[in-house]
Amino acid sequence: MMLNKEKLVGVGLITLLHLCFFSVCVAGQNQPCRPSSCGDMLNISDPFRLKGDPSGCGDSRYELACENNRTILNLYRGKYYVEEINYQNYSIRVVDPGLKKGNCLSTPLYHLTPENFSYDHPYAWPYDWGFRTTVLMSCSRPISDGKFIPITSCNSTNGTTSSSSQPYHYALSGDGESLQVGDLPGSCTIGKSIFSKLGAASEPGNRSMSSLQDQLLLGIELSFLQIQCIRECRVKGQSCYMDYTVNSVKCDDPNSCKELSDDCYKPVWLRGLIIILQIIFASIYTPIIAAGILGRALLGVVLSYGIYKLRQRHISKHDTTKEIP
């Protein structure tokens, strides 16, 4: 009897251990994804994920890497340092690893422009956000204009041509509206163009290579608003319009106009009436048009046949005249 009780206790303990193990496993599987971190970059959350995170966490299109305690975004065969992620306005700020602060002006390792990004790319470089363009140049003589920032090249491949004939190096920086082709002097050779986030511009008198480096180290700001299009619109089979000025998306109603035109601003009942009238017009006038085309074709056949008969009659008379002695 005592032995049976010991067996029952043993079976009960084994069952209890199995239940506890099962509960732990289920709890582990259902545990929500925790934010990841890499170096100074904390709270890396959905839609982003770090390489190596559980497969159900984040979106694979927004996977980041952690290398040497730096958060890395792989983009168009380039590796960019992630400096900031703003989940409120769906923006991520990245910096080219070639840009550094120092006694000479360094340049990016990669060349990235707004034109690189297509409509369906996970990231976008919205024109609405603006950007700053910095043009590097080498000149044959010094320039006194305060808009041109004297720079020291880090090496001969940083975008300026180093030679005895063009010993002066400058940078011209501005946004799309303020920077004009006419601003570039004829005595200079144009080198690289560098794009960066549109930050506060320095006053012409305070511009220096150091302030230019600070501007370039702001990097570029990209939008990941596309993820909202995917989750809110495209899963329903609808197209999506992204408004980067307010960082929101609008799904396309299948019953609305597909293209913006004057007809889109007419009431629905009026647009329907116009469509019905177009159908009626086509049903009435299509037979008339077809009859006109057929009549023209028949007229052409009759005229061709008449010309043929006249030629035959002319040939017959000519032959008869030849036979008279």
BELBELFEN-V538078 format. One record per pair of residues at least 6 apart in sequence whose ideal C-beta (glycine too) atoms are under 6 Angstrom apart, sorted by the first residue. I is the first residue (numbers start at 1). J is the second residue. Records with the same first field share a line. If there is no record, write none. Layout:
BEGIN
I: J  J
END
This chain:
BEGIN
33: 57
35: 43  44  45
36: 44  50  53
38: 66  71
39: 69  70
41: 71
44: 50
46: 58
47: 58  59  62  227
48: 58  62  64
49: 57  58  63
50: 64  66
51: 63  65
61: 122
64: 71  73
65: 72
70: 81
71: 82
72: 79
73: 80  82  94
78: 110
80: 94
81: 95  97
82: 94
83: 93  95  219
84: 93
85: 92
89: 247
90: 223  224  225  247
91: 221  223
92: 222
93: 219  221
94: 219
95: 219
96: 108  109  110
98: 106  108  109
99: 106  108  216  217
100: 106
101: 213
104: 152  154
105: 151  209
106: 154
107: 158  159  192
114: 125
117: 124  125
122: 226
123: 222  224
124: 223
125: 222
126: 223  244
128: 244  245
130: 175  198
131: 195  198
132: 175  196  198
133: 179  193  195
134: 171  173  194
135: 172  193
136: 159  160  171  191  192
137: 170  188  190  191
138: 160  161  166  169  189
139: 166  168  187  188
140: 165  166  187
141: 187
142: 168
146: 204
147: 204
148: 170  172
149: 171  207  212
151: 169  171  209
153: 160  169
156: 162
159: 191  192
160: 169  191
161: 189
171: 212
175: 198
196: 215  216  218
197: 218  220  221
199: 215  218
202: 211
225: 242  247
228: 249
229: 240  249
232: 249
233: 240  251
238: 251  252
239: 252
240: 249  251
241: 250
242: 249
257: 264
END
